[in-house]
Amino acid sequence: MGSLLCGGFLHFSLAQEFIQDLGNSTVIAEQSSETILNGLREDEVLKDEKLNRKISTTIAETIKNEPDIAIRSMGPAAARPVIKGLSSSHVTLTEDGSFCGDMSATSPDHAVASEVLTAHKLRITRGPQILAQSFATAGGVIQVNHQDIPYDDSLFHSNIANYAETGQPGFATVISANANVHGVSLKGEVSARNMGDMETSKGTLKNTDIENRSIAIGAAYSLEHFKFGASFRSFNSDYGIPGGFIGGHPNGVDIELSKRDFTLQGLYIPAARPDTLNVIFRYNQYHHKEFETKKYVGAEFAVNQANLRIEKFIANSGPFFGIHLGTELDSRSVEMGGYVFTPPTNSYAASLFSIASINGWDGLEITLSARLGGAFFRPRESVVADKDAIEDRNFALWAFAAEFSQIVAPGKFLTLDVFRTTRAPTIEELYNQGPHLAAYTYERGYHKLDDESGYGAELEFRDYGEHFNWRASTHITWFLNHLAPRATGDTNWSQLLPIYQVSGDDALLMGANASIETSAEQGFYAQAGASYVCGFYQNENWSDMPQIPPFHFHAEMAYIWQHVRAGINTEFALAQNRLDRYEQRTPGYITFGALLEFHWSLALANYSIVLRGDNVFNADVRNHLSRLKSVMPEKGRNISILAKVEI
């Protein structure tokens, strides 16, 4: 941020460096190829010390205090981010620029198949840039950067990180190393996580243990204008979903999942221009079993997915700059077994996308983006599926976004985003006709569903001053046929499970967020942020949408020395009284915490130790988006430590 703000604001139309992240390497250009706003958003990426002080059990828990973020959960392992009150396939997760390949978007008991301790960066993509990865502009994209393909020319580089906590007693560790041998860059990484049952203010929540294992290897080779790379990542997880109460399985459910990713990448970088051509192919295998006893499999999912992504980056062309042109092809096969009443289905998707920016007048920058494509579903007959629902479905999809960012004074920006959002129904939303015991629901899809669409806008103001930086935004989206599972009030008495029916309804979603922080890099530091969202269905009573997070606030005060940071923090949420039919009220809460971190260098290595206390007074915390909120609270008093060495 210091390179952008120095006694005023340096306009980006002046010559500057363009840096495009290619793993650990960079490409340098002499002209502006990104908007000012995108440059400012880079400062919000979680990486290095900022990521270390927030690292936790999952990706969702790590980013929970970012603007507009909440957590949908069903125990500590099955936690997934929510953006602006939207979850499931409204929120896309990517790893190293391509799809994550798990089933966490389909059900609240499905975990994100990615180890947060192995992440180098976590980025929340907002605005027109969303359309490079997804049609759902109303939601967002969570980008996880592992840097598995090591575009790194250093002879040797290594990381060792260890994490432990008391709120879910156990540890996590990762060891990685990069080396360059005869011009070939190599990477190896192993990680493990063993954590016991979650401790709450009301006692231990049984069957919430987590055991993760992952390995990754990668290689890259560079020629004069070309870079080639390949990587393999394996992730295995065993975790528990608690039970023993009405609506849950008597003994809980144990879930085993495995994910294998094989990735090939090729880059072309011309000598005369900073333009690049990037081709990524990823093949993914995902296998998931839900055990109701040690021997009985209640549900099983097998997914094979292949994805080809081609993206051309053009730094400048005529009046436009920061141009991204791309195409994406996807093939996915889903097989389901056990007590699951969804037919095996093949799905296919194809899309084109483009993003470009242009300078307007008097400090105005405009970014335009569009995505056009289709999704195609081909279910196959199955003895357990409803034959009347076996119907091929095709969806034509299009979305656009336009962002207008105006410099209204030195260091002050006013931004307006307008967009069209859309998404196709998922396989489960179309064809599911049965119980999901681990999720405590009897879920019904509808094979005649139309695609979801909507129109929205977001207005944001940013002020980067000498002593304080602050931002505030408000957003609104009008959904046409918003797709969501809603409680019907009926019960499947053979399974004693509440029935949820996927339906499409017109809805209005709106909210706001604000944050402020001091700009000093040393000395006293303070930060605070708040988010609020509400949603209504268009009916006679304008009834509330389900699973909407309540008002949330967090704040921190710290003192920063050269190698030490010490601080205290607080977090609170108001009670959620705006409820859909058959939804339960959730009380509010307030928690307090403390942080102490050390960073130093010695003998060619960088060392970090982060001590954190969360919910130190052991408050009763109920997450409105948790399926367990009526049974037990969230994690209680938690003392954690992260120790990291970078060689």
Wavefront OBJ file of the C-alpha trace (Angstrom):
o trace
v 0.000 0.000 0.000
v 2.927 2.299 0.702
v 3.920 2.268 -2.989
v 0.476 3.543 -3.953
v -0.081 6.212 -1.304
v 2.590 8.790 -0.613
v 1.358 12.252 0.348
v -1.568 11.741 -1.999
v -2.349 9.194 -4.668
v -0.125 8.256 -7.606
v -2.392 7.788 -10.615
v -1.952 4.454 -12.327
v -1.901 6.073 -15.795
v 1.727 6.856 -14.967
v 4.288 4.203 -15.813
v 4.191 1.415 -13.249
v 5.137 -2.190 -12.812
v 2.619 -4.831 -13.768
v 3.109 -8.019 -11.782
v 1.323 -11.191 -12.762
v 1.648 -13.959 -10.237
v 3.057 -17.161 -11.729
v 3.679 -19.188 -8.612
v 6.754 -17.530 -7.104
v 7.937 -15.840 -10.323
v 6.779 -12.612 -11.899
v 6.456 -10.972 -15.277
v 7.334 -7.266 -15.354
v 5.842 -4.690 -17.711
v 6.303 -0.935 -18.045
v 2.657 0.128 -18.414
v -0.456 -0.078 -16.317
v -2.356 -3.299 -16.958
v -4.566 -3.454 -13.867
v -7.064 -1.020 -12.423
v -6.275 0.972 -9.309
v -9.049 -0.849 -7.464
v -7.569 -4.261 -8.259
v -4.223 -3.015 -6.987
v -5.856 -1.972 -3.725
v -7.660 -5.302 -3.443
v -4.275 -7.046 -3.567
v -3.607 -5.601 -0.123
v -6.630 -7.554 1.176
v -5.245 -10.961 0.152
v -4.460 -13.202 3.129
v -0.797 -14.175 2.853
v 2.429 -14.239 4.855
v 2.039 -12.808 8.384
v -1.572 -11.789 7.774
v -2.491 -15.382 6.935
v -0.417 -16.791 9.803
v -2.254 -14.803 12.472
v -5.663 -15.993 11.208
v -4.888 -19.631 10.394
v -7.314 -22.087 11.962
v -8.893 -25.513 11.434
v -10.522 -24.846 8.057
v -10.513 -22.303 5.246
v -13.920 -21.017 6.370
v -12.798 -20.448 9.960
v -9.622 -18.726 8.750
v -11.475 -16.102 6.669
v -14.566 -15.730 8.884
v -13.850 -12.086 9.794
v -13.360 -10.874 6.227
v -16.076 -8.525 4.854
v -19.402 -10.236 4.032
v -18.129 -13.692 5.117
v -20.006 -16.174 7.318
v -19.689 -19.930 7.933
v -22.122 -22.702 7.050
v -21.226 -25.672 9.219
v -22.183 -29.032 10.596
v -19.339 -29.573 13.005
v -15.801 -28.199 12.754
v -14.750 -30.260 9.718
v -17.800 -29.580 7.536
v -17.421 -25.799 7.412
v -17.748 -23.800 4.188
v -17.624 -20.047 3.489
v -20.788 -18.035 2.870
v -20.554 -14.740 0.946
v -23.249 -12.052 1.258
v -25.663 -14.628 2.662
v -25.148 -16.986 -0.302
v -23.724 -20.493 -0.070
v -23.621 -23.782 -2.035
v -22.742 -23.221 -5.702
v -23.057 -19.435 -5.327
v -19.561 -19.658 -3.799
v -16.832 -21.233 -5.932
v -13.614 -22.618 -4.450
v -10.527 -22.941 -6.640
v -7.068 -24.348 -6.038
v -4.167 -22.908 -8.061
v -6.518 -21.397 -10.616
v -8.729 -24.420 -11.300
v -11.760 -26.070 -9.669
v -11.422 -27.589 -6.184
v -13.224 -30.793 -7.174
v -14.998 -31.750 -3.950
v -18.714 -31.956 -3.068
v -18.739 -29.377 -0.279
v -21.244 -27.193 -2.166
v -23.878 -29.940 -2.310
v -24.599 -30.634 1.377
v -23.754 -29.131 4.795
v -22.137 -32.369 6.009
v -19.576 -32.379 3.167
v -16.186 -30.887 4.051
v -13.982 -28.745 1.829
v -11.268 -31.105 0.574
v -8.340 -28.744 1.083
v -5.877 -28.368 3.959
v -5.703 -24.700 4.952
v -2.226 -25.040 6.478
v -0.775 -25.779 3.018
v -2.151 -22.544 1.509
v 0.293 -19.786 0.564
v -2.508 -17.308 -0.153
v -6.262 -17.022 0.322
v -7.995 -14.550 -1.953
v -11.687 -13.583 -1.979
v -12.487 -12.519 -5.536
v -15.097 -9.807 -5.901
v -16.557 -7.699 -8.684
v -16.192 -8.390 -12.428
v -13.218 -10.726 -11.830
v -15.673 -13.370 -10.536
v -16.722 -14.104 -14.128
v -13.310 -15.564 -14.903
v -14.323 -18.533 -12.714
v -18.095 -18.534 -12.209
v -21.460 -17.276 -13.478
v -22.569 -16.419 -9.921
v -21.572 -12.748 -9.724
v -23.856 -12.237 -6.701
v -21.640 -14.580 -4.669
v -17.886 -14.859 -5.021
v -14.809 -17.002 -5.516
v -12.425 -18.236 -2.805
v -9.010 -18.796 -4.393
v -6.617 -21.117 -2.566
v -3.021 -20.848 -3.753
v -0.839 -23.886 -2.997
v 1.791 -23.127 -5.689
v 1.992 -26.829 -6.516
v 3.616 -26.099 -9.884
v 6.857 -24.468 -8.692
v 7.783 -21.626 -11.042
v 10.681 -20.845 -8.727
v 14.301 -20.364 -9.797
v 15.793 -20.486 -6.294
v 18.173 -23.354 -5.585
v 16.366 -24.362 -2.407
v 13.377 -23.176 -0.419
v 11.622 -24.922 2.468
v 8.712 -24.358 4.858
v 7.852 -26.130 8.091
v 4.664 -25.192 9.953
v 3.071 -26.696 13.056
v -0.319 -25.819 14.515
v -1.999 -26.957 17.747
v -5.040 -25.872 19.749
v -7.064 -26.747 22.842
v -10.573 -26.129 21.466
v -10.212 -29.240 19.377
v -7.195 -30.902 20.987
v -4.625 -32.031 18.468
v -2.093 -30.807 15.950
v -1.490 -30.093 12.283
v 1.832 -29.979 10.473
v 3.120 -29.355 6.975
v 6.604 -29.752 5.516
v 7.397 -28.536 2.016
v 10.550 -28.026 -0.015
v 11.360 -26.541 -3.411
v 14.612 -27.139 -5.267
v 16.072 -26.458 -8.703
v 17.955 -29.343 -10.298
v 19.535 -28.827 -13.733
v 16.982 -26.167 -14.639
v 13.976 -28.185 -13.424
v 12.083 -26.712 -10.466
v 10.738 -29.350 -8.080
v 8.325 -29.261 -5.151
v 7.427 -31.800 -2.496
v 4.974 -31.401 0.370
v 3.412 -33.544 3.080
v 0.855 -32.532 5.690
v -1.080 -34.158 8.514
v -3.856 -33.044 10.862
v -5.105 -35.015 13.883
v -7.675 -33.255 16.035
v -10.015 -34.669 18.646
v -13.612 -33.880 19.524
v -14.593 -30.222 19.780
v -14.752 -28.675 23.249
v -17.675 -26.287 23.764
v -18.892 -24.180 26.676
v -21.441 -26.959 27.379
v -19.010 -29.859 27.183
v -17.490 -32.105 24.533
v -19.334 -32.543 21.245
v -18.742 -36.196 20.458
v -17.797 -37.517 17.038
v -16.314 -34.263 15.724
v -12.734 -35.461 15.340
v -10.711 -34.751 12.173
v -7.877 -36.679 10.560
v -6.405 -35.225 7.349
v -3.466 -36.354 5.230
v -2.129 -34.771 2.063
v 0.862 -35.026 -0.236
v 1.792 -32.903 -3.227
v 4.545 -33.071 -5.815
v 5.191 -30.722 -8.690
v 7.730 -29.926 -11.380
v 8.261 -27.050 -13.799
v 10.667 -26.300 -16.625
v 11.275 -22.953 -18.297
v 12.450 -22.192 -21.817
v 12.995 -18.735 -23.295
v 9.317 -17.952 -23.854
v 7.620 -21.044 -22.458
v 6.958 -22.535 -19.044
v 5.696 -26.073 -18.553
v 4.566 -27.647 -15.313
v 2.801 -30.624 -13.781
v 1.581 -31.441 -10.293
v -0.177 -34.145 -8.321
v -2.023 -33.541 -5.047
v -3.628 -36.200 -2.869
v -5.938 -35.344 0.024
v -7.562 -37.787 2.467
v -9.869 -36.927 5.330
v -11.727 -38.890 8.002
v -14.080 -36.806 10.104
v -17.178 -37.176 12.223
v -20.700 -35.760 12.090
v -22.279 -35.848 15.580
v -25.556 -37.600 16.355
v -27.536 -39.027 19.234
v -30.400 -36.520 19.106
v -33.734 -36.187 17.298
v -33.124 -35.772 13.575
v -29.587 -37.112 13.792
v -28.205 -40.588 13.415
v -28.150 -42.361 16.821
v -24.377 -42.824 16.766
v -23.421 -40.040 14.409
v -21.870 -40.593 10.995
v -18.211 -41.116 10.104
v -17.139 -39.760 6.724
v -14.122 -40.823 4.704
v -13.177 -38.879 1.607
v -10.272 -38.886 -0.793
v -9.389 -36.498 -3.601
v -6.725 -36.846 -6.282
v -5.800 -33.941 -8.558
v -3.484 -34.188 -11.564
v -2.688 -30.863 -13.230
v -0.796 -29.880 -16.384
v 0.015 -26.269 -17.187
v 1.658 -24.485 -20.095
v 2.506 -20.783 -20.330
v 3.637 -18.734 -23.304
v 5.289 -15.387 -22.515
v 6.397 -13.262 -25.515
v 9.661 -11.371 -25.203
v 8.425 -8.004 -26.493
v 5.152 -7.782 -24.532
v 3.941 -8.789 -21.069
v 1.065 -10.777 -22.569
v 0.653 -14.427 -21.601
v -1.204 -17.486 -22.817
v -2.065 -19.883 -20.008
v -3.404 -23.420 -20.535
v -4.428 -25.572 -17.540
v -5.767 -29.116 -17.671
v -6.896 -30.782 -14.454
v -8.221 -34.280 -13.881
v -9.847 -34.954 -10.545
v -11.044 -38.092 -8.761
v -13.163 -37.737 -5.634
v -14.492 -40.591 -3.485
v -16.681 -40.100 -0.425
v -18.224 -42.646 1.994
v -20.575 -42.023 4.921
v -20.509 -44.810 7.527
v -23.499 -45.203 9.832
v -21.638 -48.013 11.603
v -18.075 -49.228 11.164
v -19.225 -51.607 8.437
v -22.448 -50.128 7.014
v -22.101 -47.483 4.285
v -25.152 -45.233 4.299
v -24.077 -43.094 1.347
v -21.298 -43.188 -1.220
v -20.255 -40.719 -3.916
v -17.707 -41.153 -6.701
v -16.861 -38.216 -8.951
v -14.548 -38.049 -11.949
v -14.036 -34.613 -13.435
v -11.872 -33.193 -16.222
v -11.432 -29.490 -16.867
v -9.596 -27.597 -19.607
v -9.015 -23.882 -19.154
v -7.375 -21.607 -21.737
v -6.790 -17.964 -20.865
v -5.118 -15.190 -22.848
v -3.903 -12.122 -20.982
v -3.267 -8.922 -22.946
v -1.722 -6.088 -20.962
v -2.776 -3.293 -23.324
v -4.684 -3.105 -26.616
v -5.877 0.267 -27.868
v -7.820 2.008 -25.094
v -8.277 -1.243 -23.146
v -5.910 -2.750 -20.588
v -5.848 -5.752 -18.260
v -7.651 -7.876 -20.852
v -8.481 -11.506 -20.028
v -10.000 -13.712 -22.735
v -10.675 -17.351 -21.981
v -12.631 -20.519 -22.443
v -13.404 -23.388 -20.091
v -14.592 -26.923 -20.861
v -15.724 -29.314 -18.148
v -16.848 -32.948 -18.012
v -18.102 -34.543 -14.779
v -19.371 -38.013 -13.937
v -21.158 -38.625 -10.619
v -22.027 -42.079 -9.256
v -23.923 -42.514 -5.994
v -24.466 -45.589 -3.875
v -25.751 -46.685 -0.505
v -29.003 -45.186 0.708
v -28.939 -42.362 -1.866
v -31.794 -41.849 -4.310
v -30.059 -39.769 -6.963
v -29.412 -41.278 -10.402
v -25.865 -41.541 -11.769
v -25.387 -38.484 -13.935
v -22.928 -37.103 -16.446
v -22.756 -33.342 -16.730
v -20.945 -31.140 -19.205
v -20.239 -27.428 -19.284
v -18.645 -25.002 -21.717
v -18.125 -21.274 -21.381
v -16.349 -18.231 -22.795
v -15.345 -15.275 -20.652
v -13.757 -11.871 -21.115
v -12.627 -9.064 -18.809
v -11.256 -5.695 -19.919
v -10.715 -2.248 -18.409
v -10.654 1.228 -19.925
v -9.781 4.677 -18.614
v -12.646 7.142 -18.723
v -12.454 10.824 -17.901
v -11.188 12.625 -14.821
v -9.932 9.531 -12.967
v -12.746 7.158 -13.964
v -11.840 3.516 -14.632
v -14.354 1.097 -16.126
v -14.057 -2.698 -16.044
v -16.390 -4.799 -18.184
v -16.735 -8.575 -17.987
v -19.001 -11.229 -19.440
v -19.381 -15.003 -19.347
v -21.431 -17.024 -21.837
v -21.939 -20.776 -21.845
v -24.099 -23.765 -21.151
v -24.592 -26.671 -18.750
v -25.892 -30.074 -19.819
v -27.099 -32.910 -17.557
v -27.490 -36.518 -18.686
v -28.927 -38.735 -15.901
v -28.984 -42.510 -16.347
v -31.670 -44.911 -15.180
v -31.192 -46.418 -11.751
v -33.174 -48.888 -9.659
v -33.230 -46.443 -6.721
v -34.100 -43.281 -8.659
v -37.510 -41.937 -9.594
v -37.936 -42.942 -13.250
v -40.226 -39.983 -13.897
v -37.378 -37.649 -12.947
v -34.857 -39.164 -15.382
v -34.847 -36.337 -17.887
v -31.998 -34.678 -19.795
v -31.686 -30.977 -19.042
v -29.860 -28.230 -20.939
v -29.263 -24.689 -19.685
v -28.031 -21.661 -21.615
v -26.269 -19.288 -19.234
v -25.009 -15.730 -19.489
v -23.784 -13.198 -16.978
v -22.145 -9.802 -17.106
v -20.665 -7.218 -14.764
v -19.592 -3.610 -15.128
v -17.524 -1.760 -12.542
v -17.157 2.032 -12.492
v -14.420 3.291 -10.167
v -13.974 7.047 -9.761
v -11.180 8.870 -7.947
v -13.120 11.605 -6.156
v -10.071 12.994 -4.313
v -6.500 11.844 -3.590
v -6.826 8.431 -1.949
v -10.635 8.402 -2.164
v -12.588 6.089 -4.481
v -16.257 5.646 -5.264
v -17.124 2.386 -7.038
v -20.367 1.135 -8.541
v -20.802 -2.468 -9.698
v -23.828 -3.573 -11.725
v -24.233 -7.202 -12.736
v -26.373 -10.058 -13.943
v -25.912 -13.312 -12.041
v -26.995 -16.813 -12.989
v -26.333 -20.461 -12.283
v -27.658 -23.823 -13.427
v -29.277 -26.146 -10.859
v -26.949 -28.778 -9.442
v -27.412 -32.516 -9.954
v -28.783 -32.797 -6.423
v -31.239 -29.934 -6.900
v -32.575 -31.567 -10.058
v -32.678 -35.268 -9.269
v -32.327 -36.008 -5.547
v -35.301 -37.923 -4.081
v -34.367 -39.288 -0.715
v -32.840 -39.094 2.742
v -29.444 -37.702 3.586
v -28.899 -39.169 7.025
v -25.626 -37.379 7.776
v -27.267 -34.018 7.008
v -30.377 -34.838 9.117
v -32.660 -34.134 6.140
v -34.897 -35.801 3.591
v -34.035 -33.833 0.456
v -36.176 -33.571 -2.648
v -35.052 -32.029 -5.913
v -37.216 -31.141 -8.883
v -36.176 -32.101 -12.397
v -38.217 -29.288 -14.007
v -36.286 -26.468 -12.302
v -35.209 -23.514 -14.424
v -31.845 -21.834 -14.070
v -31.416 -19.154 -11.435
v -30.833 -15.561 -12.507
v -30.851 -12.106 -11.025
v -29.723 -8.504 -11.328
v -27.829 -6.547 -8.748
v -25.620 -3.625 -7.827
v -23.011 -2.755 -5.211
v -21.872 0.724 -4.199
v -18.559 1.089 -2.348
v -16.522 3.990 -0.990
v -12.861 3.701 0.022
v -10.758 6.327 1.787
v -7.007 5.835 2.245
v -5.823 8.593 4.558
v -2.665 9.495 6.408
v -3.818 7.881 9.661
v -6.873 5.748 8.781
v -8.092 3.606 5.902
v -11.799 2.867 5.762
v -14.311 1.411 3.368
v -18.076 0.953 3.291
v -20.332 -0.751 0.789
v -23.947 -1.689 0.248
v -25.315 -4.283 -2.155
v -28.658 -5.462 -3.487
v -29.625 -8.395 -5.731
v -33.044 -9.152 -7.194
v -33.206 -12.899 -7.840
v -35.504 -14.372 -10.441
v -36.033 -18.013 -9.460
v -33.642 -18.182 -6.510
v -32.908 -21.880 -5.926
v -32.709 -23.139 -2.347
v -33.849 -26.130 -0.255
v -36.616 -25.013 2.097
v -38.165 -26.833 5.027
v -41.690 -27.959 4.158
v -42.811 -28.665 7.714
v -43.458 -32.292 6.775
v -41.581 -35.296 8.124
v -40.583 -38.557 6.512
v -41.738 -40.790 9.356
v -39.903 -43.899 8.170
v -36.606 -42.049 8.701
v -37.830 -39.412 11.195
v -36.242 -36.748 8.991
v -37.610 -33.289 8.109
v -38.394 -32.924 4.403
v -36.616 -30.183 2.459
v -37.841 -29.301 -1.043
v -35.734 -27.397 -3.576
v -37.801 -24.608 -5.101
v -37.266 -21.531 -7.230
v -38.681 -18.268 -5.892
v -38.230 -14.590 -6.667
v -36.244 -13.003 -3.868
v -34.555 -9.783 -2.787
v -31.177 -9.964 -1.027
v -29.468 -6.862 0.315
v -26.841 -5.920 2.832
v -23.950 -3.693 3.813
v -20.487 -3.877 5.326
v -17.918 -1.417 6.634
v -14.379 -1.594 7.989
v -11.749 0.801 9.310
v -8.108 0.388 10.291
v -5.135 2.531 11.192
v -2.511 2.859 8.473
v 0.643 2.831 10.630
v 2.921 -0.146 10.040
v 4.353 0.082 13.571
v 3.059 1.381 16.877
v -0.608 1.450 17.815
v -2.942 -0.434 15.468
v -6.729 -0.726 15.535
v -9.192 -2.356 13.187
v -12.947 -2.945 13.144
v -15.452 -4.340 10.682
v -19.144 -5.160 10.481
v -21.410 -6.964 8.012
v -25.174 -7.285 7.680
v -27.411 -9.018 5.151
v -31.144 -9.693 4.885
v -33.281 -11.448 2.316
v -36.970 -11.635 1.440
v -39.120 -13.762 -0.829
v -41.550 -11.967 -3.125
v -44.893 -13.074 -1.742
v -47.816 -11.491 0.063
v -45.903 -11.181 3.325
v -42.378 -10.671 1.927
v -41.277 -13.577 4.111
v -37.648 -13.962 5.164
v -35.189 -16.165 3.285
v -33.661 -19.120 5.174
v -30.097 -19.454 6.399
v -29.262 -15.742 6.419
v -26.460 -14.794 8.849
v -27.191 -12.093 11.463
v -25.359 -8.794 11.973
v -21.699 -9.516 12.753
v -19.004 -7.240 14.209
v -15.343 -7.745 15.045
v -12.605 -5.412 16.286
v -8.932 -5.577 17.229
v -6.456 -3.345 19.042
v -2.745 -4.122 18.926
v 0.702 -2.664 19.394
v 3.298 -3.515 16.770
v 7.056 -3.490 17.301
v 9.622 -4.501 14.691
v 9.466 -8.207 15.558
v 6.537 -8.455 17.987
v 2.797 -7.849 17.792
v 0.439 -8.002 20.800
v -3.268 -7.328 20.786
v -6.776 -8.024 21.995
v -9.944 -8.535 19.963
v -13.675 -8.997 20.227
v -16.393 -10.482 18.060
v -20.150 -10.375 18.444
v -23.271 -11.283 16.522
v -26.827 -10.167 17.148
v -29.676 -12.625 17.531
v -31.232 -13.770 14.268
v -34.972 -13.207 14.505
v -35.653 -12.959 10.765
v -36.608 -16.541 9.945
v -38.063 -18.604 7.147
v -40.951 -20.925 7.986
v -39.961 -23.742 10.368
v -36.563 -22.119 10.989
v -35.355 -21.648 14.561
v -34.275 -18.393 16.181
v -30.608 -18.101 17.124
v -29.432 -16.002 20.105
v -26.599 -13.504 19.818
v -23.175 -13.785 21.441
v -20.020 -11.854 22.255
v -16.484 -13.229 22.593
v -13.084 -11.807 23.506
v -9.618 -12.901 22.474
v -5.925 -12.041 22.554
v -2.953 -12.400 20.214
v 0.820 -12.448 20.623
v 3.153 -13.032 17.687
v 6.898 -13.007 17.094
v 8.801 -12.780 13.806
v 12.577 -12.843 13.376
v 15.347 -13.920 11.001
v 18.419 -15.954 11.846
v 20.917 -17.981 9.789
v 19.168 -17.803 6.388
v 15.771 -18.632 7.905
v 12.657 -16.696 8.901
v 10.836 -17.737 12.070
v 7.279 -17.013 13.203
v 5.367 -17.912 16.353
v 1.710 -16.920 16.725
v -0.101 -17.444 20.049
v -3.836 -16.808 19.935
v -6.629 -17.049 22.470
v -10.175 -17.151 21.097
v -13.362 -16.967 23.167
v -11.241 -16.731 26.310
v -14.296 -16.371 28.586
v -15.870 -19.553 27.167
v -19.046 -17.877 25.891
v -21.975 -19.840 24.502
v -21.680 -19.236 20.730
v -24.479 -20.381 18.411
v -23.941 -20.116 14.658
v -27.243 -19.488 12.863
v -25.918 -21.336 9.787
v -25.013 -24.489 11.726
v -27.222 -27.575 11.670
v -26.042 -28.239 15.244
v -27.008 -24.896 16.799
v -29.996 -26.302 18.716
v -27.907 -29.169 20.093
v -24.559 -27.685 21.121
v -22.721 -24.363 20.782
v -19.624 -23.711 18.696
v -16.053 -24.097 19.898
v -15.497 -22.760 23.413
v -12.315 -21.356 24.930
v -9.490 -22.060 22.506
v -5.754 -21.464 22.880
v -3.786 -22.061 19.682
v -0.168 -21.823 18.573
v 1.379 -21.674 15.122
v 5.133 -22.144 14.729
v 6.608 -21.655 11.272
v 10.103 -21.777 9.790
v 10.913 -20.625 6.264
v 14.383 -21.553 5.018
l 1 2 3 4 5 6 7 8 9 10 11 12 13 14 15 16 17 18 19 20 21 22 23 24 25 26 27 28 29 30 31 32 33 34 35 36 37 38 39 40 41 42 43 44 45 46 47 48 49 50 51 52 53 54 55 56 57 58 59 60 61 62 63 64 65 66 67 68 69 70 71 72 73 74 75 76 77 78 79 80 81 82 83 84 85 86 87 88 89 90 91 92 93 94 95 96 97 98 99 100 101 102 103 104 105 106 107 108 109 110 111 112 113 114 115 116 117 118 119 120 121 122 123 124 125 126 127 128 129 130 131 132 133 134 135 136 137 138 139 140 141 142 143 144 145 146 147 148 149 150 151 152 153 154 155 156 157 158 159 160 161 162 163 164 165 166 167 168 169 170 171 172 173 174 175 176 177 178 179 180 181 182 183 184 185 186 187 188 189 190 191 192 193 194 195 196 197 198 199 200 201 202 203 204 205 206 207 208 209 210 211 212 213 214 215 216 217 218 219 220 221 222 223 224 225 226 227 228 229 230 231 232 233 234 235 236 237 238 239 240 241 242 243 244 245 246 247 248 249 250 251 252 253 254 255 256 257 258 259 260 261 262 263 264 265 266 267 268 269 270 271 272 273 274 275 276 277 278 279 280 281 282 283 284 285 286 287 288 289 290 291 292 293 294 295 296 297 298 299 300 301 302 303 304 305 306 307 308 309 310 311 312 313 314 315 316 317 318 319 320 321 322 323 324 325 326 327 328 329 330 331 332 333 334 335 336 337 338 339 340 341 342 343 344 345 346 347 348 349 350 351 352 353 354 355 356 357 358 359 360 361 362 363 364 365 366 367 368 369 370 371 372 373 374 375 376 377 378 379 380 381 382 383 384 385 386 387 388 389 390 391 392 393 394 395 396 397 398 399 400 401 402 403 404 405 406 407 408 409 410 411 412 413 414 415 416 417 418 419 420 421 422 423 424 425 426 427 428 429 430 431 432 433 434 435 436 437 438 439 440 441 442 443 444 445 446 447 448 449 450 451 452 453 454 455 456 457 458 459 460 461 462 463 464 465 466 467 468 469 470 471 472 473 474 475 476 477 478 479 480 481 482 483 484 485 486 487 488 489 490 491 492 493 494 495 496 497 498 499 500 501 502 503 504 505 506 507 508 509 510 511 512 513 514 515 516 517 518 519 520 521 522 523 524 525 526 527 528 529 530 531 532 533 534 535 536 537 538 539 540 541 542 543 544 545 546 547 548 549 550 551 552 553 554 555 556 557 558 559 560 561 562 563 564 565 566 567 568 569 570 571 572 573 574 575 576 577 578 579 580 581 582 583 584 585 586 587 588 589 590 591 592 593 594 595 596 597 598 599 600 601 602 603 604 605 606 607 608 609 610 611 612 613 614 615 616 617 618 619 620 621 622 623 624 625 626 627 628 629 630 631 632 633 634 635 636 637 638 639 640 641 642 643 644 645 646 647
